[in-house]
Amino acid sequence: MKPYVVCLMETSLDGRLHPSRFTASPQGGRSDWGRLYEQIHATLNADAWLVGRVTMAEMAKGVPHPPAEVGAVARPLHVAARAASYAIALDPAGKVHFRGAEVGGDHAIALLGRDVPDSHLGELAADGVSYIVAEGDEIDLAATLDILAREFGIKRLALEGGARANGAFFAAGLVDEFSVLIAPALDARPGSEAIVDAGPEGLAGKVSLSLLAAETLDHGVVHLRYAVTPV
């Protein structure tokens, strides 16, 4: 059985992704809203969190360091460790590099495309990072969630962006709950990313949302929770 997936995001009133571009508010600022986000994250009781390549690269802060010699590498699964909590990177091209086995104190797992070279797998294994390699042309997100549950014991997963990672999970019908913190701010830049991007086809006719709760938090933030149902 797949983990229960909660997509948790912080956004502006116009639904944009990057807080660094938000307008200011007399009720609070980006640091205040960020603290509220972390507080809500803690209430999810998730044993794993998942982000896309760009976000994880910023957090992992690694540089390429493939081993001088690459021996046999495990495919499609390498379980370096089992832990109480996990940091998961959706990284089809194998571009995220780590500086060890953990990110933010959580054991790292990379979700990789089929064509990622053995040298990258060797690098991850040497760092103590677990990984799952796709067996088809694309990463099968549903099958991957099943592996995460079965092999790592993950029961609740916080999906936390970026926009394309979120969109892929929504489009696949794998999100159970959408939890959104709306800051008293606007972005309004042309072409600025939204918090969910499912590509040209969008999500119309694929999911439906039902309001679970609405709560006013400090610093002008509104917290909305929705149940997500595939159509």
C-alpha positions in Angstrom: 0.0 0.0 0.0 1.3 3.4 -0.9 2.1 6.1 1.7 -0.5 8.7 2.5 0.7 11.8 0.5 0.1 15.3 1.7 1.2 18.1 -0.7 2.3 21.0 1.6 3.0 24.4 0.0 3.4 28.0 1.0 2.1 30.5 -1.6 1.0 34.1 -2.3 -2.5 35.1 -3.0 -1.9 34.7 -6.7 -0.6 31.1 -6.2 3.1 31.7 -6.9 6.0 29.5 -5.8 8.9 31.7 -4.8 8.6 33.6 -1.5 11.7 35.7 -2.3 9.5 37.5 -4.9 6.5 38.2 -2.7 5.4 41.7 -1.7 5.9 42.8 1.9 3.1 42.9 4.5 2.8 44.9 7.8 1.5 41.6 9.4 4.8 39.7 8.8 7.4 38.7 6.4 9.1 35.8 4.7 10.8 34.5 7.8 7.6 34.6 9.8 5.7 32.7 7.1 8.6 30.2 6.8 8.4 29.5 10.5 4.6 28.8 10.2 5.3 26.5 7.3 7.8 24.5 9.4 5.3 24.3 12.2 2.6 22.9 9.9 5.1 20.5 8.4 5.8 19.1 11.9 2.1 18.5 12.5 1.9 16.2 9.5 3.8 13.5 11.3 5.3 12.5 8.0 8.2 10.0 8.0 9.4 11.2 4.7 9.5 14.4 2.6 9.9 14.6 -1.2 11.1 17.5 -3.4 12.2 17.9 -7.0 15.7 18.2 -8.4 16.2 21.9 -8.1 15.0 22.1 -4.5 17.0 19.1 -3.3 20.2 20.4 -5.1 19.9 23.6 -3.1 19.6 21.6 0.1 22.1 18.8 -0.5 24.8 21.2 -1.6 27.0 18.5 -3.2 29.2 18.6 -6.2 30.0 15.7 -8.7 32.4 13.3 -7.2 32.1 9.9 -9.0 34.4 7.1 -7.8 37.6 6.6 -9.6 36.6 3.1 -10.5 33.0 1.9 -10.7 32.4 -1.7 -9.8 29.1 -3.5 -9.9 26.1 -1.3 -8.9 22.7 -2.4 -7.8 19.7 -1.7 -10.1 16.9 -0.9 -9.7 17.1 -0.7 -5.9 19.8 0.1 -3.4 18.8 0.3 0.2 21.8 1.9 2.0 19.9 2.2 5.3 16.5 2.2 6.9 15.8 5.2 9.1 13.1 6.9 11.1 12.8 9.7 8.5 13.7 10.2 4.9 14.6 13.0 2.5 13.6 12.0 -1.1 14.7 13.6 -4.3 12.8 13.2 -7.6 15.8 13.4 -9.9 15.2 11.6 -13.2 18.5 12.8 -14.8 20.7 12.1 -11.8 21.9 15.7 -11.4 21.6 16.0 -7.6 24.9 15.3 -5.7 25.1 14.8 -1.9 27.7 15.4 0.8 26.8 12.4 2.8 23.9 10.1 3.5 21.6 12.6 5.1 19.9 15.9 4.3 18.6 17.9 7.3 19.2 14.8 9.5 17.0 12.6 7.3 18.3 9.6 5.3 18.5 10.5 1.6 16.8 8.5 -1.2 17.1 9.4 -4.9 14.4 8.5 -7.4 16.2 8.2 -10.7 15.6 7.7 -14.4 16.6 4.5 -16.2 19.4 6.1 -18.1 21.3 7.5 -15.1 24.9 6.1 -15.5 26.5 3.6 -13.2 29.1 6.3 -12.2 26.3 8.3 -10.5 24.9 5.2 -8.8 28.4 4.4 -7.6 28.7 8.0 -6.2 25.4 7.7 -4.4 26.2 4.3 -2.9 29.6 5.6 -1.7 27.9 8.5 0.0 25.5 6.1 1.8 22.5 7.3 -0.2 19.7 4.9 -1.1 18.2 5.0 -4.6 15.5 3.6 -6.9 16.1 3.4 -10.6 13.1 3.5 -13.0 12.8 0.4 -15.2 10.8 2.1 -17.9 11.1 5.2 -20.0 9.6 7.3 -17.2 9.6 7.1 -13.4 6.4 5.2 -12.5 5.4 7.2 -9.5 2.7 4.8 -8.2 5.2 1.9 -8.3 7.8 4.0 -6.7 5.5 4.9 -3.8 4.8 1.2 -3.3 8.6 0.5 -3.1 9.1 3.3 -0.6 6.4 1.8 1.6 7.5 -1.8 1.2 11.3 -1.4 1.4 11.6 1.7 3.7 8.4 1.5 5.8 7.3 4.9 4.7 3.6 5.5 5.7 3.2 9.3 5.4 4.9 11.4 2.8 5.1 15.2 2.6 5.3 16.4 -1.0 6.8 19.8 -1.0 7.6 20.9 -4.5 8.8 22.2 -6.9 5.9 22.9 -9.2 6.6 20.1 -11.6 7.1 17.4 -9.0 3.8 18.4 -7.4 2.1 18.4 -10.8 3.4 15.0 -11.6 2.0 13.5 -8.4 -1.4 15.2 -8.8 -1.7 14.1 -12.5 -0.9 10.5 -11.5 -3.7 10.7 -8.9 -1.3 10.0 -6.0 -2.0 13.0 -3.7 -4.4 12.4 -0.8 -4.4 15.9 0.7 -3.5 19.4 -0.3 -2.4 21.7 2.5 -1.7 25.3 1.5 -0.5 28.2 3.5 -1.5 31.5 1.8 0.6 34.5 2.8 -0.8 38.1 2.6 1.4 38.8 -0.4 1.5 39.0 -4.2 4.1 38.1 -6.8 2.3 39.1 -10.1 5.4 38.7 -12.3 4.7 37.4 -15.8 5.8 33.8 -16.2 6.4 33.3 -12.5 6.0 29.6 -11.4 2.8 28.5 -9.7 2.9 26.0 -6.9 1.6 23.2 -9.1 2.6 22.7 -12.8 1.1 19.7 -14.6 2.2 20.8 -18.1 0.1 21.9 -21.1 -2.7 19.4 -20.3 -3.2 20.8 -16.7 -5.3 18.9 -14.2 -8.9 19.7 -15.3 -10.8 16.4 -15.3 -8.1 14.6 -13.4 -8.6 15.5 -9.7 -11.3 17.1 -7.5 -10.7 19.0 -4.2 -13.0 19.1 -1.2 -12.4 21.5 1.7 -11.4 19.9 4.9 -10.5 22.9 7.0 -9.7 26.6 6.9 -7.8 28.3 9.7 -6.4 31.8 10.2 -2.8 31.7 11.5 -0.5 34.5 12.8 1.1 37.1 10.5 -1.9 37.2 8.2 -1.5 33.6 6.9 -4.5 31.5 6.0 -4.2 27.7 6.1 -6.4 25.7 3.8 -6.7 21.9 3.7 -8.4 19.9 0.9 -9.0 16.2 0.4 -7.9 15.3 -3.1 -9.8 12.7 -5.2 -8.7 11.3 -8.6 -11.4 11.7 -11.2 
